[in-house]
Amino acid sequence: MSRSAGLRDGLRNNSLSLVFLTLCVLTIIGQAVSGTAQYNNDALTEGLQQVSVWQYLVSSDFAVDVAENWQSEYLQFLLFIVLTVWLVQRGSPESKELDKTGRESDEEQRVAEYSTDTSPAWARVRGWRLTLYSRSLGLAMALIFLGSWFAQSVAGRAAYNEQQLRQLQEPLPWLGYVGSADFWNRTTQNWQSEFLAVGSMAILAVYLRERGSPESKPVGAAHDETGAQG
Amino acid sequence: MTVGWTRAVFVGCVTFVVLGLAYTVALGVLHR
C-alpha cells in the first residue's frame, strides 16, 4: 500500500472520531473569540480593562465555561451507558431487546471460557481484570465526569470570587462555592438539556428513521421492533 | 496499519481530555 493510500485509509476509517475532535477544537476557538468579546463588553460597562483572546484563554471564566459543559456531556453518556443495561424503551434502536435487561450471561458476553481468539486479553480470564474491563467504558466516563465537575467547581469558584471582590463582597471557600446558587445553576442548566436530548433520542427513534444511520432502525423496520440498527 | 491509526486516535483523544481537565483545574487553582 502506498503512503498516500495508507493516509487516506487511516483518515477514512477513523473519520467519525477525527471529525468530532476537529469540530471540538474549532468550536473552542469560536468560544474563545466570542467569550473574549462578551467579557470585554461586560468590562466596558464595569469600567474594567479590556483583555486579549490569549488573556481570556487563561482566565477562570473560560475554564469554568469549558468544564461545566464537559461534565454534563460525560454525565449524559455515563448515565446512558449504565442505565441502558437495565432500562429499556420498546421500539427504540438505542435500547436492547426487552427480555435482555441486566448484565447478561458470560456466554452472551463472550468472556472467560466463552471468549474467542480475537477477544481482548482481559476478557479471557476470570478475576479482577475481567470485572474491571467489563465496567471500563462506564468507569472512564464516570472519571471524566467527576474530573470535569471538580474542574468546574475550582474554576467556577475562582471566577465567582473575582466578581465578588470587584463588588467588594466576601469571597467563598471551595466548599462554600460547591453549595452556592452559582455552582448549582451552572450545573443544572447543563444537565437538563442533556437529559432532554437523550430522552428525546430514545423515543423519537421509535417512530422516526434516518436512512443509513446506525443510530436509527432500518427505514422499513416496524415501530415496535426494539434494538434493531440500520 | 489502520489499527495503528485507531490506537493513535484513541490515545490522542484521551490525552486531549486529560490535558483539558488538567488545564481547567490549573486555571482555577492559579486564579484562586
Contacts between the chains, C-beta under 8 A, distances in Angstrom:
chain1	res1	chain2	res2	distance
A	1	B	1	6.8
A	6	B	1	5.5
A	9	B	1	7.0
A	9	B	2	5.6
A	9	B	5	7.9
A	10	B	1	7.0
A	10	B	2	5.8
A	10	B	4	7.9
A	10	B	5	3.7
A	11	B	5	8.0
A	13	B	2	4.7
A	13	B	5	6.5
A	13	B	6	7.0
A	14	B	2	7.8
A	14	B	5	5.4
A	14	B	6	5.9
A	14	B	9	4.7
A	17	B	9	5.0
A	17	B	13	6.4
A	18	B	9	6.4
A	21	B	9	7.8
A	21	B	12	7.4
A	21	B	13	6.3
A	21	B	16	6.9
A	58	B	27	6.3
A	59	B	27	7.1
A	59	B	31	7.2
A	60	B	27	5.5
A	60	B	28	5.7
A	60	B	31	4.1
A	62	B	27	7.3
A	63	B	23	7.3
A	63	B	24	4.2
A	63	B	27	3.9
A	63	B	28	5.7
A	64	B	24	7.6
A	64	B	28	7.4
A	66	B	20	7.1
A	66	B	24	5.7
A	67	B	21	7.7
A	67	B	24	4.5
A	70	B	20	7.2
A	70	B	21	7.7
A	144	B	17	5.9
A	144	B	21	7.2
A	147	B	21	4.7
A	148	B	21	5.8
A	148	B	24	7.4
A	150	B	25	7.0
A	151	B	21	5.5
A	151	B	24	4.0
A	151	B	25	4.7
A	151	B	28	6.6
A	152	B	24	7.7
A	153	B	28	7.9
A	154	B	24	7.8
A	154	B	25	5.4
A	154	B	28	3.3
A	154	B	29	6.2
A	155	B	24	5.3
A	155	B	25	7.3
A	155	B	27	5.7
A	155	B	28	3.5
A	155	B	31	7.6
A	156	B	28	7.5
A	157	B	28	6.8
A	157	B	32	7.7
A	158	B	27	7.3
A	158	B	28	4.8
A	158	B	29	7.8
A	158	B	30	7.9
A	158	B	31	3.8
A	158	B	32	5.7
A	159	B	31	7.5
A	161	B	32	7.7
A	162	B	31	6.8
